[in-house]
Amino acid sequence: MIMNVIHAGRAFPSTSRAHSEPFAADVGRLGLVASFVAVADTLSFADAAAETGQTSPTISRKITRLEDTLGIRLFDRTTRRVSLTEAGRLYLEHCRQALEHLSLGNQLIEGLSSAPSGKLRISMPVALGRLHLSGAIRDFMRDFPEIEVNAHYSDSFVDLIEGGYDLVIRTGILADSSLVARRLGANKRVLVASRSYLAEHPAPRKPEDLAKHECLIFERYAASGSLWHLERGDERISVKTSGRLRSDSSEAIFDAAMNGFGIGVVATYICHEQLRRGELVEVLPDWQLSPEAGIYVAFPNSRHVAPKVRAFADFMAHYFRDAPWEAS
């Protein structure tokens, strides 16, 4: 005797063929779901048809078929407008997730069939690259032996497209919307000074006191390098600083602070060990420098990202999860 099981309101024999029928039905429904999402995004059958390369009647038939299958209306239609019903809004959320998972699955399979290989041109900040990323790149190349890496170190702004780079690692605030940017972590910056400097100059008690100190000016951002913005809760203050030493090198600012030249703004990925050992002291620790900055990996906005680029971006995301300066 063949036992029956209930699935989606219908009885199916409990055989391998029976198990495959619901699956086949769900797979066939994906095209209907994609059309539904297109209409929901545009609230127009004509626009959805143009976006998906179909005709308006075809889109309309698919929506009707989907509604008949589900036994519920997904859209309210008038001659002038299309709007989602409450059921349609609920269904849309799950449909988006399903299509996203399908896309990720396709990318995974494509990645398996196309192993990352070739030359990879990367640009990154000097200090971050020298102190941390050189080792990470070594490990990456060990994991992906078919990839050759050309690493460019620069604290200047690098145009990814004009420079012919596959991707860049940047710190700060990203303004180039033409790139796909993936945040790797925070780029926390702190005010630091050596114990020898603070022994000769009383430590600032409030941000305004910085104007009386020898400050180390990072000139990467031109004139704005001497204007320091700080915040504490709802308080915001900008201080015009001055000092005899200016540099476009973050490591030069760090070295000057270590040698007692003054107070500098230094990223924790550079100075976390010196802070931990007490060789540097954080100044005004209750205040944070603003705006908040991040560390990003960015690459051209393309429908098909090269496996070597995706592999490196994924590797960096994993590496930065355990960044040593984040725990300091």
C-alpha positions, 0 to 999 in steps of 0.5 A: 500500500502506498501511503499518502502525505499532505503537502500544500493542501494536496495529497501526494504519494510518499515516493521519490517522485512524489517528493520531487513534485513540490520541489519542481513546483517551487522551482517553477514558481521562482519566475512568477516570484521574480515578476512579482518583486519587479512589479512591487518595486516599480508599482507598474506592470509596464515598468516591470515588463521593461525592466525584466524584458517581458511584455505587460500582458505576460507580466500580468498573466504571471501575477494572476497565476501567482495569485491563483496559486496562493489563493490571495490577492497581492495587488490592488489594481485600478486604471491609474495605479497599482498598490500592494495589499497587506498580504502582498507586503508580507509576501514581498519581504520573504520573496526578496530574501528567497531571491537574495539567497538564490543569487548568493547560491549562484555566485557560490557555485560560479565561484567553485567553477571558476577558481580565483586566479590572475594578477591582483592590483591593490592600493592601500595606506602605507601604515596600515599596509606595512604594519598589518596587511603585508602579513595578511596578503602573505596568508592570502597568497598562500591560500590562493596560489594562482593569484599574483599580488601587486601591492601599492602603498600610498597615503594619497588619494588613489583613483581606482579606475585611472590607476588600473587597480582591481580594488583599494583599501581606504581609511576615512569617509568614502565619497565615491559612490561609483564603487562598491564599498565593504566596511571592514572595521572602524578606523578609530583615531585618538589624541596621543602624546609621550610621557616625556612631553606631558611631563613638561606640558600639563595635559589638556583638561578640555579641548580648548586647551589644545590650542596652547599645545604643540600639535602635530599636524597631519596634512593629508587633508590640506588646511583642515589638518589643523582643525580638530573636531571632537565630540562627547555625547551631545557636545561638539567642538572644533579647535584650531590647533598649531604646531611647528611639525607638519607631515603627510605621513601618518607614521611620521606623526606617530614617530614625532609623538613617540619622541615627545614633539607634541600631541598628535592624532593617530589611528589605533591600528598604528599606536595600540601597542604603545598605548597598551605598554604605556609608551604613549598616553591618550589625551582627552580620553573622554572625547572622540575625534569626529567624524567617525572614520572606517576602514573599507575595501572598495572595487568597481561597481560591476554586475560580475565581480572577478573571483580574485576580487571577491576572494580578497574582499572576503579574506580581508573581512575575515581578517579584520574580525580579529584585528588586534587594535580593536581589542585594545 
